[in-house]
Every structure is written in structure tokens, then in C-alpha cells.
Amino acid sequence: MGIAKRKEQPTTSSRIYDTLRQDLVNGRFAAGEKVAISALKERYEVGLSPLREALNRLAAYGLLIQENQRGFRVPSLERSELDDIAEMRRELEGMALERAIRFGDAEWESELLAAAHRLKRADMAPEKVDEWEQFHARFHRTLVAPCGSAWLLRFIEQLHDQFDRYRRMAPEAPEVRRVLDAQHGELVQLALERDIKAARAVMDDHIQRSYEVALRGVTAGVSPPRPG
């Protein structure tokens, strides 16, 4: 029995980690909110040990702040942090895109086309926003996947999660959304043409426009989660 429980523990901890990670990124917890462990146990129907393990991992990942003897809280939304995240996205994601275009093969091209097609067809209705977010994240992961560095991809993934926490709390900006959607197609076309310089320029502009939307969440205060 003891062995069986030890085998189940990582699975439970990983499950709650993934669920909490998505909920934190999607704005299901308010910025600065203190996280009550007892409430989380009930909400997610999980034991204390795997829950604490997941919370510690999320604190190490940067989506929670661990306070000495006082548990955990959600980080606040700060302009200076968003500026830093956006700048690092431009640097690292731009680098990864350049490397992906150099190293990507025909299989990557087909996967990129498929990811772009799913994203374009995704339903943007409010009740389908989580599904769209999954397609959006998959597209950006696929775009830089053959960059040749697992560490670079890990850093980009973490930056995306931190960036999306701001973006999902910002007011809707449909006029910017249309430009960003069009840029997804531009990035695919330029990647297939192996035009590194032009693709990097579009990526830089894409991140800048997304940053300007996310910034509205800082200046306007906390709003309901939104697609983006």
C-alpha cells in the first residue's frame, strides 16, 4: 500500500500543478491575493502533501510568492515587471525564431501550417476562450520548436506564462487583436520563405503590440480574464 501511494503522489502533484498554473495564468486568482491552502484543498479536491508540493513548484516558477510562515500569495501586476518580461520575450523569442528558421525541416513546416490552421479556425466565443488559448500557445511553441535549445524553449515558456498573466487581465482590444491575428499568418509565410530578417521584424512588432494591450491591464486595474 505504501509503495502504491508513493507512485500516485507525483501524478497528483503534477495534475494540481498544471491546473493551478493554468488558473493563475488565466487570472482566476486576483493579483496580490493571498492563497488559502484550506480553500485550495476543497476547491481542487486534493490532499495537503501534493498541494504543498505544487505550490512550492509554482513559487519557484514565479507564479506565486512564498511568504515566510504566512503561506503563498499571487504576485501583483507591476509596470516594471511587464516591461522586463516583454523585453526578454523580444530578445529570446526573436533569437529562437531565427534559429528555428535556420534549422527547421519539412516536418516542422507541416506542423507549423497545421498549428496556424487550427489557431485560425478556433472559435473566439467567450465560452471557448480556453480552447483558443491552447491553440495560441501551441502555435507559438511550434514556431520556435526547432531552435535547437531546450533551455531557450524553457525560458520562453516561462516568459509566456508571465506575460499572459498580464494580457489576460487587460481590457479587450479588438482592433489590435485583428492585427495580431494577421501577424500569425505573416510569421508562418516568412518562416516558410526562410526570410529571417523580415520574420524577426514581425515578431518584434507582434510582441510590442501584445505588450501595449497587456499594459492596459496594469493602468486600468484588474479586469475579467480575456482572450488575446
C-alpha positions as CSV (number, residue, x, y, z in Angstrom):
1,M,0.0,0.0,0.0
2,G,2.8,2.4,0.9
3,I,4.5,1.8,-2.5
4,A,1.3,2.4,-4.3
5,K,0.8,5.7,-2.6
6,R,4.3,6.9,-3.4
7,K,3.7,6.1,-7.1
8,E,0.4,8.1,-7.1
9,Q,1.9,11.2,-5.4
10,P,3.8,12.6,-8.4
11,T,0.8,12.1,-10.6
12,T,-1.5,14.0,-8.2
13,S,1.1,16.7,-7.6
14,S,1.7,17.2,-11.3
15,R,-2.0,17.3,-12.0
16,I,-2.7,20.0,-9.4
17,Y,0.4,21.9,-10.5
18,D,-0.8,22.0,-14.1
19,T,-4.3,23.0,-13.1
20,L,-3.2,25.8,-10.7
21,R,-0.6,27.0,-13.3
22,Q,-3.4,27.5,-15.9
23,D,-5.7,29.1,-13.4
24,L,-3.0,31.6,-12.3
25,V,-2.1,32.5,-15.8
26,N,-5.8,32.8,-16.8
27,G,-6.4,35.3,-14.0
28,R,-8.7,33.1,-11.9
29,F,-6.9,34.5,-8.8
30,A,-6.7,38.2,-8.2
31,A,-3.3,39.9,-8.3
32,G,-1.9,40.2,-4.8
33,E,-4.5,37.7,-3.4
34,K,-3.4,35.5,-0.5
35,V,-3.9,31.9,-1.4
36,A,-5.6,29.9,1.3
37,I,-4.4,26.3,1.4
38,S,-7.5,25.0,3.1
39,A,-9.7,26.6,0.4
40,L,-7.5,25.1,-2.4
41,K,-7.7,21.6,-0.9
42,E,-11.5,21.8,-1.1
43,R,-11.7,23.5,-4.5
44,Y,-9.3,21.1,-6.2
45,E,-10.1,18.1,-4.1
46,V,-6.5,17.3,-3.4
47,G,-4.5,16.3,-0.3
48,L,-2.2,18.6,1.6
49,S,1.1,17.0,0.6
50,P,0.7,17.1,-3.2
51,L,-0.9,20.5,-2.9
52,R,2.1,21.9,-1.0
53,E,4.5,20.4,-3.5
54,A,2.6,22.0,-6.3
55,L,2.5,25.4,-4.6
56,N,6.3,25.2,-3.9
57,R,6.9,24.5,-7.6
58,L,4.7,27.4,-8.7
59,A,6.6,29.7,-6.3
60,A,9.9,28.5,-7.8
61,Y,8.4,29.1,-11.3
62,G,7.4,32.7,-10.4
63,L,3.6,32.4,-10.5
64,L,3.3,32.5,-6.7
65,I,5.2,34.3,-3.9
66,Q,6.1,32.3,-0.8
67,E,5.9,34.3,2.3
68,N,7.8,33.1,5.4
69,Q,5.3,31.3,7.8
70,R,2.4,33.0,6.0
71,G,1.8,30.8,3.0
72,F,1.5,32.0,-0.6
73,R,0.1,34.9,-2.5
74,V,-0.4,35.8,-6.1
75,P,2.2,38.4,-7.4
76,S,0.9,41.9,-8.1
77,L,0.8,43.4,-11.6
78,E,3.7,45.9,-12.0
79,R,4.7,48.0,-15.0
80,S,8.4,47.5,-14.4
81,E,8.0,43.7,-14.4
82,L,5.9,43.7,-17.5
83,D,8.5,45.9,-19.2
84,D,11.2,43.4,-18.3
85,I,9.1,40.4,-19.4
86,A,8.3,42.0,-22.8
87,E,12.0,42.9,-23.4
88,M,13.2,39.4,-22.6
89,R,10.5,37.9,-24.9
90,R,11.8,40.1,-27.7
91,E,15.3,39.0,-27.1
92,L,14.8,35.3,-26.5
93,E,11.9,34.6,-28.8
94,G,13.5,36.5,-31.6
95,M,16.7,34.5,-31.2
96,A,14.7,31.3,-31.1
97,L,12.8,32.2,-34.2
98,E,15.9,33.0,-36.2
99,R,17.4,29.6,-35.1
100,A,14.2,27.8,-35.9
101,I,14.1,29.2,-39.4
102,R,17.7,28.1,-40.0
103,F,17.2,24.6,-38.6
104,G,13.6,23.8,-39.3
105,D,12.9,20.9,-41.7
106,A,10.0,19.9,-43.9
107,E,8.2,18.2,-41.0
108,W,8.4,21.4,-39.0
109,E,6.9,23.3,-41.9
110,S,3.9,20.9,-42.0
111,E,3.4,21.1,-38.2
112,L,3.6,24.9,-38.3
113,L,1.0,25.1,-41.1
114,A,-1.3,22.7,-39.1
115,A,-0.9,24.8,-35.9
116,A,-1.7,28.0,-37.8
117,H,-4.7,26.4,-39.4
118,R,-6.1,25.3,-36.0
119,L,-5.5,28.7,-34.5
120,K,-7.2,30.5,-37.4
121,R,-10.3,28.2,-37.1
122,A,-10.5,28.4,-33.4
123,D,-13.8,29.8,-32.1
124,M,-13.2,33.1,-30.3
125,A,-16.6,32.9,-28.5
126,P,-16.2,33.7,-24.7
127,E,-17.1,30.1,-23.7
128,K,-14.3,28.8,-26.0
129,V,-11.6,31.2,-24.8
130,D,-9.6,28.5,-23.0
131,E,-9.5,26.4,-26.2
132,W,-8.3,29.3,-28.2
133,E,-5.6,30.0,-25.7
134,Q,-4.4,26.4,-26.1
135,F,-4.2,26.7,-29.8
136,H,-2.4,30.1,-29.5
137,A,0.2,28.7,-27.1
138,R,0.7,25.7,-29.4
139,F,1.3,27.9,-32.4
140,H,4.0,30.0,-30.7
141,R,5.6,26.8,-29.3
142,T,5.6,25.2,-32.8
143,L,7.0,28.3,-34.4
144,V,10.3,28.2,-32.4
145,A,10.4,24.4,-31.7
146,P,13.4,23.6,-33.9
147,C,15.6,26.3,-32.4
148,G,17.9,23.6,-31.0
149,S,18.0,24.6,-27.4
150,A,15.8,23.0,-24.7
151,W,16.8,25.7,-22.2
152,L,15.9,28.5,-24.6
153,L,12.4,26.9,-25.0
154,R,12.0,26.6,-21.3
155,F,12.8,30.2,-20.7
156,I,10.4,31.3,-23.4
157,E,7.6,29.1,-22.0
158,Q,8.1,30.7,-18.6
159,L,8.1,34.2,-20.1
160,H,4.9,33.4,-22.0
161,D,3.1,32.3,-18.8
162,Q,4.2,35.5,-17.0
163,F,3.3,37.7,-20.0
164,D,-0.1,36.0,-20.4
165,R,-1.0,36.7,-16.8
166,Y,-0.9,40.4,-17.6
167,R,-2.5,40.0,-21.1
168,R,-5.5,38.0,-19.8
169,M,-6.3,40.7,-17.2
170,A,-6.3,43.6,-19.8
171,P,-9.5,45.1,-21.3
172,E,-10.4,43.8,-24.8
173,A,-8.7,45.5,-27.8
174,P,-10.4,44.1,-30.9
175,E,-8.6,46.5,-33.3
176,V,-5.2,45.2,-32.0
177,R,-6.4,41.7,-32.0
178,R,-7.1,41.8,-35.7
179,V,-3.6,42.9,-36.4
180,L,-2.1,40.3,-34.1
181,D,-4.1,37.5,-35.8
182,A,-2.9,38.6,-39.2
183,Q,0.7,38.6,-38.0
184,H,0.4,34.9,-37.1
185,G,-0.2,34.3,-40.8
186,E,2.7,36.6,-41.7
187,L,5.1,34.8,-39.4
188,V,4.2,31.4,-41.0
189,Q,4.7,32.7,-44.5
190,L,8.0,34.4,-43.7
191,A,9.2,31.2,-41.9
192,L,8.4,29.1,-44.9
193,E,10.2,31.6,-47.1
194,R,13.2,31.4,-44.7
195,D,13.2,35.2,-44.5
196,I,14.9,35.6,-41.1
197,K,15.2,39.4,-41.1
198,A,11.5,40.0,-42.0
199,A,10.3,37.4,-39.7
200,R,12.2,38.9,-36.8
201,A,10.8,42.3,-37.5
202,V,7.2,40.9,-37.5
203,M,7.9,39.1,-34.3
204,D,9.3,42.2,-32.6
205,D,6.2,44.2,-33.6
206,H,3.9,41.3,-32.6
207,I,5.4,41.3,-29.1
208,Q,5.3,45.1,-28.9
209,R,1.6,45.3,-29.8
210,S,0.8,42.5,-27.4
211,Y,2.7,44.4,-24.7
212,E,0.7,47.5,-25.3
213,V,-2.5,45.5,-24.8
214,A,-1.2,43.9,-21.7
215,L,-0.1,47.2,-20.3
216,R,-3.8,48.3,-20.2
217,G,-4.3,45.7,-17.5
218,V,-1.8,47.5,-15.3
219,T,-3.0,51.0,-16.0
220,A,-6.8,50.1,-15.9
221,G,-6.6,47.8,-12.8
222,V,-7.8,44.3,-12.6
223,S,-10.4,43.2,-15.2
224,P,-12.0,39.9,-16.0
225,P,-9.8,37.5,-18.0
226,R,-9.9,38.0,-21.8
227,P,-8.7,36.2,-24.9
228,G,-5.6,37.5,-26.6
